[in-house]
Amino acid sequence: MADVDGLIERHLNRLRARHFISAEEEAAIRSLPDVPVQISAGTMLIRAGRRLENSTLLLDGFLSRYKDMANGRRQVTEVAVPGDFADLHSFALKRLDHDIAAMSDCTVATVSHEKLEDLTRTHPRLTRIYWFTTNLDAAIHREWELSLGQRSAEQRLAALICELQVRLGLIGMADESGYTLPLKQVHLSECVGLTPVHVNRMLRVLRERGLMSFSGARVTIHDLPGLRRLAEFDEGYLYLHPDPL
């Protein structure tokens, strides 16, 4: 397993990208997770309706929040990247209305709701910061709803690629040239509401336009400004510069 402290650093870097974190607050955060465990791609992590007493911190890999239809069609509503809490909202909800599964091999750690309850008393500022992250999740959901309702097929895919480039960039896992994305085209199709065949066609269109390519679990971005223009991507919904808490 990769260095645990190094993996938890991704979560801290995600927070530090938007908020000042003091040494005392960092120590409190580092004390939260239980021992990390590795799970394989395809593993069902959380099933809708199950009573939850822990929240899951993703340290490595990619998780999806999703809902299935009776006909087997799946809609992914958000992709969790390293450093994200996959279900911090379960602290308040206790039961989720959606499932969470591993899209790739992952390393995860649980944080008990009891520890989170203690954190609200001992570090109220961190409580507000974590509340911010659940509001950020809601903003991402709204942007995905815009994609599904109004963006064209190639715009949907371009917007997803742009969003992941920003979110992974915050933790040093992406730059303007691209990033590693160990997902299959079927995963992308479930994110953007298209068939895998349609996604394959749109990837070809984006490649032929000289904007990006996806091969061997690597997203290579050839023209980031052009990709953003095509998607009408505005990173404002990611709140990269929030008012200080």
Long-range contacts (C-beta under 8 A, 24 or more apart in sequence): 1-36, 1-38, 1-107, 2-60, 2-107, 4-36, 4-59, 5-30, 7-36, 7-59, 7-60, 7-82, 7-107, 8-33, 8-59, 8-109, 10-59, 10-60, 10-82, 10-83, 10-171, 10-173, 11-57, 11-59, 11-82, 11-83, 11-84, 12-83, 13-83, 13-170, 13-171, 13-172, 14-83, 14-84, 14-170, 14-171, 15-129, 15-133, 17-170, 17-171, 17-240, 18-132, 18-239, 18-240, 18-241, 18-242, 19-129, 19-132, 19-242, 19-244, 19-245, 20-244, 24-123, 25-123, 25-125, 25-126, 28-119, 28-122, 28-123, 28-126, 29-126, 31-115, 32-57, 32-111, 32-115, 32-116, 32-119, 33-57, 33-109, 33-110, 33-111, 34-109, 34-110, 34-111, 34-112, 35-109, 36-107, 36-108, 36-109, 37-107, 37-108, 37-109, 38-105, 38-106, 38-107, 39-102, 39-105, 39-106, 39-107, 39-108, 40-102, 40-105, 41-102, 41-103, 41-104, 41-105, 41-106, 42-101, 42-102, 43-101, 43-102, 43-106, 44-99, 44-100, 44-101, 45-86, 45-100, 45-101, 45-102, 45-108, 46-86, 46-87, 46-90, 46-96, 46-99, 46-100, 47-99, 48-95, 48-96, 48-97, 48-98, 48-99, 49-95, 49-96, 49-97, 50-95, 50-96, 51-94, 51-95, 52-87, 52-90, 52-93, 52-94, 52-95, 52-96, 52-113, 53-112, 53-113, 53-114, 54-90, 54-110, 54-111, 54-112, 54-113, 55-85, 55-86, 55-87, 55-88, 55-90, 55-91, 55-110, 55-111, 55-113, 55-116, 56-85, 56-86, 56-87, 56-100, 56-108, 56-109, 56-110, 56-111, 57-84, 57-85, 57-86, 57-108, 57-109, 57-110, 57-111, 58-82, 58-83, 58-84, 58-85, 58-86, 58-106, 58-107, 58-108, 59-83, 59-106, 59-107, 59-108, 59-109, 60-106, 60-107, 61-102, 61-103, 61-104, 61-105, 61-106, 61-107, 61-108, 61-182, 62-102, 62-103, 62-104, 62-106, 62-181, 62-182, 62-183, 63-100, 63-101, 63-102, 63-103, 63-106, 63-108, 64-100, 64-101, 64-103, 64-187, 64-190, 64-191, 65-98, 65-99, 65-100, 66-98, 66-99, 66-100, 66-101, 66-190, 67-97, 67-98, 67-99, 68-99, 74-190, 75-190, 75-193, 76-187, 76-190, 76-191, 77-141, 77-144, 78-137, 78-140, 78-141, 78-144, 79-103, 79-164, 79-191, 81-164, 81-167, 81-168, 81-171, 81-173, 82-168, 82-171, 82-173, 83-170, 83-171, 84-133, 85-111, 85-130, 85-133, 88-130, 88-133, 88-134, 88-137, 89-134, 89-137, 91-116, 103-183, 103-187, 104-182, 104-183, 105-182, 125-245, 128-245, 129-245, 132-239, 132-242, 132-245, 136-238, 136-239, 139-237, 139-238, 139-239, 140-237, 140-238, 142-237, 143-237, 144-191, 147-192, 148-192, 148-193, 151-231, 151-232, 153-192, 153-194, 153-198, 153-202, 154-202, 154-205, 154-206, 154-230, 155-230, 155-231, 155-232, 156-192, 156-193, 156-194, 157-188, 157-192, 157-194, 157-199, 157-202, 157-203, 157-206, 158-206, 158-211, 158-212, 158-227, 158-228, 158-230, 158-231, 158-233, 159-231, 159-232, 159-233, 160-188, 160-191, 160-192, 161-212, 161-219, 161-221, 161-227, 161-231, 162-224, 162-227, 162-228, 162-231, 162-233, 162-235, 163-233, 163-238, 164-219, 165-219, 165-221, 165-224, 166-235, 166-238, 166-240, 167-238, 170-240, 176-221, 176-224, 177-220, 177-221, 178-212, 178-218, 178-219, 178-220, 178-221, 179-218, 179-219, 180-217, 180-218, 180-219, 181-214, 181-217, 181-218, 181-219, 182-217, 183-217, 206-230
